[in-house]
Amino acid sequence: MSTTTTDTAPAEAVLGRLFGAALGAAELFTVYLGDVHGIYRTIGETGPITATELADRTGVDLRYLVEWLQSQAISGLLTIDGTEVWTDRYDLAPGVRETLIEPSNPYYAGGLAAIAPALGRAFPLLVDAFRTGAGVPYSAYGAEAVSAQEALNRPAYVNSLVAEWVPAIPGLHELLSRGARLADVGTGAGWSAIALAKAYPNVRVDGYDNDEDSISRARRNATEEGVADRVDFEVRDITAVAAAGTRYDVVTFFECLHDLAHPVEALTAARDALAPGGSVIVMDERADDVLTTPGDEVQRFLAAASVVWCTPQGRVEPDSDVVGTMLRTTHLRHLADHAGFTQVDVLPIDHPFWRFYQLTP
C-alpha cells in the first residue's frame, strides 16, 4: 500500500487571495454608494449621527442606510458608539476624511470606488470583445469612468505637478515663468492644465481630449478655478492640431499615451506641433522594465487595468496599435524613435505609479 499526501497550502493561498479580492470588490461598491449619495460628506459635516438623522439629511432610504452603516462599521470605515445599529451614533473612522471626502487631498482615493460601477457598465461588451477582438469605447464605461479618472489624478496634479515635477524637468520652470504656450494632450477633466495655469500667470494652455464629457468637466473646472481666460479646452485630436499649424513650446501627455490607438502618430504630431527648442513631456505608467512574476501590488494593478480598461478602450479605432498599461521604458524609446525624436531622457522623478520622460526632436 502507498499513501499520497496532497499539499493543500497553494490552493488555500489562492483561495484566500480570491476571497480577499471578492471582499475588496464588494466593499468598493459600498464605498461608491456612500460617495455618490454624499453620506460620508454628511457625516463629516455633522459629526456623530444616528441612522434616522442621517437619512433625513441625505434623503437615502432608512432601511438601506442601516445596512450600509452596519457594513461600514464592520469594515472599519465608520465608528459606532455602541452596538445598536438603528439608534447608536456613527462617525468617520480616522483617515476617511482625507481619503473619501477631500478630493484634492494627496491621500484621496474616491476614484478607486468609481472604477467598480464603470467596469460593471462596460463588462458585457468586454466579454464579447474577448471573442471578437473589438474595442470597448470609453463612453461604454459611463460617467463613472470620467469621475474615476478625474478623482485618481487630481490630487497628484494639484499637489505635485508644480511643486515637485516641474522643477525636476530641465529648464521647464524658467520657460513657464517667462511665458509659454503649452498643449496638454489627453487632458481629461483638465486638472493638469489648470494647475499649470494657476502657478504660472504668463502661461497659455490648450487642453485636448477626444471625450466630450471630460472636456465639459474641464471647462467647468477651469471656470471655477478662475483660469478660463488662459486655459482653453477642445474635443480635438493632436494630429488635427498639428495639421492646423498651431505651435507649442511644450506638449504634454499626462498618463494617456498608453491608451492611444496610434501612439506613434500622436507623438509624431506632437513633434510637428513644437516650436523651435520645444520638447514633449510624457508621464505614463511605471511598469517594471523587465517582467517580474509574480509582481508586486502596483504591477498587479497596472496589469489588470490593462486588461479591463486601457487596452479595450485603445482598440476601438481601426488598425489599433495600443500599447496598454504595461508601457516599459524600452517600448517608450521605440515609440519616440519611430516618431522622429532624437533624444529620450528618463526624468529624475520618483513616483510609485508613474515614470516621466522628456522627448527632444
N, C-alpha and C positions, 0 to 999 in steps of 0.2 A: 504494500500500500504506500501511496505517497500523498502528501498534503501540499496544497498550493496556497500560499499566503498572498493576498492582494493588498498592495499598498494603496490605501484609500486617501492618503493625505493630499495628493494632487487634485483629485476630484473634489475633496472637501474645500480646498483652497479656491478652486474655480467657482464652486457653488457659492461660497461666501462672498467672492468678488461680484458675482452676478446679482446676488441678493442685495448687496450694497449699492449696485448700480440702479436696481429697481427702486430701492428706497430713496436714493437721491433724485431719481426722475419724478417720483410721486411727490416728494417734498418741494421740488421746483415748481410743480403745478400749484401747490398750495401757496407758495410764496408769490406766484404771479397773481393769484386771486386776491391776496392781501394788498398787493401793489396796485392793481388795476381798480380796485374798489376803494382805495385810499384808507384802508384800515390801519396799516402801520402809521401812516401820517397822522391820522386822527388820534391814535393812542399817544404818539409822540407829542401832540399838541396839548392833550388833556391831562396826561399822567395817568395814574391808576384809575381804571374804569371798569364797570360791570358790563356784561354782555348786553343787557337791556339798554343801558345808556349808550353803548357803542352802536347798537342797531338803530337807535333814534337819530344819532348824529350822522351815520353813514348811509342810511336807507337800505342797508343789507337785511335780508330776511333773518329773523332771530334764530330760527331752528338751524339753518345752515351756518350761521355765525357761531353758534355754540360749538358745533362740531369742529369748525375751523379753529376757534380759540383753543379747544382742548388739544387738537393736533399740534398747534404751535407751542403750547406749553410743554407738551411731551417731547417735542423736538428740541426744546431749549431756546427757541427764538423769542418766546414771551415768558414772563414770570407770572405766577398766580399766588395771591397771598393766603391761600388755603387749599381746600380740595373740592369745593363745591363749584362746579363749572358754570352753573347758572347764576349764582349770586356773588361769588367772590370777585375780587378786582384783578385785572390784568395790566401788565406794564411791559415795556420793551426790555428785553434782555440786554446786557452790556454788549456793545458793538453793533447792534441792529440799526441804531440811528445813522451811524456812519455808512453802513453797507446797503441800507434799503430805503433811506429817506432823503439823503443829501446827494443829489445827482452829480455835483462837482467835487465831492469828497474823493481823495485818491483811493479810498477803500470801497467806493461804491460798486456794488455787484448786481444791481437790479436787472441789468441786461441779461444776465445768465438765465433768470427765470423766464424772460420773454422768448428765449430760444425754444422752450418746450412747446408752447402752443403754435409757434411759427412752423416748427417741424411737423407738428400734427396736421396742419393745414396742407402741407405740401407732400406728405408722405405717400399717399396713394399714387401720385404721379411719379414719385421716386421709385416705388416698387415696379411700376410699369417700365420706367426708363432703364432699369437694370436688364430688361429683356430687349428693349427696342434700341437702346443707345441714344435716345433722345435726351435733350436737356430739360431742366426744370426751371422755368423762369422765376426770377426774383419775386415778381408780383404774386406768384402762387403761394409764397410763404406768408403773405398778408402783411398788414400794417405792423404786426408784432415783429417782423423781421427788421423793419426800419427802426423800430423802437429799440430792439436788442442791439443793433449795430451802433446806434447813437449812444445808448447808455454805456456800452462797453468801452467806447473810445473817448468819450467826452472827458472823463476825469484826467486821462493822460494828456490830452491836448491842453486842457485848462491849467494843469499843474506842472507839466514837464516840458512841453514843446518850447516855450520861450525861455524858461528858467534853466533847463538842462540840455536840450537837444541842439538848439540854435547855436549856443556858444561852442559846442563841440564840432561844428561844421566850419572848416576854414573859410574865413572871410565873409560868412553869411551875416553875422550880426552887423558888421560895418556896412555891408551893402544895404541891408534893410533899414538901417539908421539913416543913411543918406537919402533913401527913397528908391523904390524898385517896383517893378511890375511882376507879379507872381501869378502863375496858373496852378490851381490845386485840382488835379485830376482825380476823379472818384471821390469828390468832396463829401458825399453823403449829406448829413444834416448840417454840415458847414462849420463844425466847431474848430477844426484846424485853421481854416481861413479866418474865422472870427478872432481866434487867439492871436494870430499874427497881426491882424489889423489893429487890435486893441493895444498891442505892445509897441507897434511902430506906426506912428501917425502919418508918416510920409509914404507908406506902402499902399499900393493898389492891388487888390486880389480879385481874380476871376476864378470862381469855383465851377467845375463842370462835373456833371453826373448824368447817367442815362435814365435814372429813376425819377419820375415826376414827383412822387410823394416825398422823396428825400429832398429834392430841390425846393419844394413848397415849404418844408420844415426849415430848411437852411435860410430861406428868405425871411421867415418869421423870426428865427433866432437872431439874425443879423439886425433886424429892426429893434427887437427887444434889448439887444446889447449895444445899440447906438452906433453901429458901424455900417449901416446900409448905404451910406453915401460913398463908401470906399470899397465895399465888397459887393460884387455882382455874381449872382448865381444863375446858371443856364442849364437846361437839358440839352446837352451837346456832347459830341464825341471829340476827342483831342485831334483826330485826323481832320475833321472839318475845321477846327480852329486853325490848325497849321496851314491848311489849304487856303484859308481866307487871308493869310498873310500877317496875322497878329503875332507879335514877337514879345518874348518874356525874358527877364533876367534870370528867373528861376522857375522851373517846373517841378512840382512835387507829385509823387504817387504815395500817399499815405495808406498803407495796408489795403491795397486794391490790385496791385499788379498781378498777383497770383490768381485773381478772379477773372481776369480779362480773357476773352476768347482768342484774341490775337495780340499777345503781349509784345511781340517784335514790332508789329505795325504801330502799336501805341507808342513804344519807345522811339521808333523812327520819327513819328510825327512830333513827339516832344522835342527831339533833337532839332528837327526842322524849324520848330517854333522858338528856338532860343535866339536871343540877341547875341552879338559877339561877346565872348567872355562868359556866357551863361553856362549853367550846369543843371543837371537833373538830380533831385534828391529822392531816393526810394527808401521807404520804411516798409518792411514786409516781415513775414513770419520767421522766427528764429528756429527753423528746422535744423536738426543735427546735420552737420555736413557729411557725416558717414552714418548710414543706417545702423541703429542700435536696437537690438531686440532681446528682451522686451524693453521698451522705452520708459522714461520717467513720466510723471503725470502730465507735464506740459506737452511732451511729444505725443502722448496718447490722445490728448485733447485736440491737438493740431491735426493728427492723422484721422481721427474720427470726423472732425469738422470738414475735412476734405471730401469724405465720402458722402456726407448727408447735406452739405451746404455749398461749399465753394465750387467743387468740380461740376456738380449738376447745373449750377447757375451759369457756369462758363461754357457749357456745351450747347447752349441754346442757339448760338449763331452757327451758320454753315461752316464746315471745314475748321472747326474749333481746334485751337492748339493750346487750350487752357492748361496751365501748369498744375494748379491745385495748391493746397495749403503747404505741402512739404517742399517749399522753394529753398533749395540749398544754394550756397554761395557759388558753387561751380556752375549751376544752372543759370543763376542771375548773370554771371560773367558771360555765359554763352549767349543769352538773350541780348545783352548790351553790345557784344561784339557784332552780332548779326544786324543790330540796329545802327551800326556805324560809330559807336563810341570807341575812343582810343584808350580811355583810362577808366578803371573802376576801383574806387577806394572804399574799403570797409571802414566805416567811421567808428571812433572810439567811444561808443555809447553803449553802456551795459544795461540790458533790459531782459527780463526772463522770457518775454514773448516775442520781441521784435528785434530785427537786425537792421542796421542803417547803412546806406551806400550813397556815395556821390559819383555820378557819371559825368564824364567830361568828353566832349566831341574830339 
